[in-house]
Amino acid sequence: MKAPLIALAVAGSLVAGSPAFAETVAVSYADLNISSPEGQHVLAHRIHRAALEVCDVTEQLPALRIQHSPKVECYDNAVASAKLQIASAQRAHAANS
């Protein structure tokens, strides 16, 4: 694959009254076979950890979901964005194979 990185990018305001932020974290999958279930599992874990970091989620996600926290929205958006990038990379790889 040509670009073995996923960029988790989030922008917005986490807490009312706080300044807007924009941050990107690169998640590498160069060492993984993302066509295999094992590789997909490892990549999903890496994305999860990166989304927690970039969205500053230190509490448990289930508890935050109950509160409808902006951090959860950030996390969900970051993971969704990463999933789209993975699907695009897989399609590109399949087209070049």
C-alpha positions, 0 to 999 in steps of 0.5 A: 500500500502506498500510504501506510498511515491513517490520520486521525484528525479532529477539530472543534471545541471539547468544552464550552468556553474552551478555545477550538483545537485541531489535532492530527495523530498518525496511526501506522499500519505499515507493519500489518496485513490489514486484509487479515482479521488479526491485522484488522484487530491490531489496527482497530486497537491502534485507532482506538488508542489514538482517538482516546489520545487526540480527544483527551478521553481519560474517563471510561467511554460508556460513562461518557456516552451516558452523559453525551459528552463532546469528547465522545462525539470527538472520539466517534468522529475520529474513529469513523474518519479512520474507518473511511481511510482504511476502506479507501486504502483497501480499495486502492490496494485491491485495484492495484493488485 
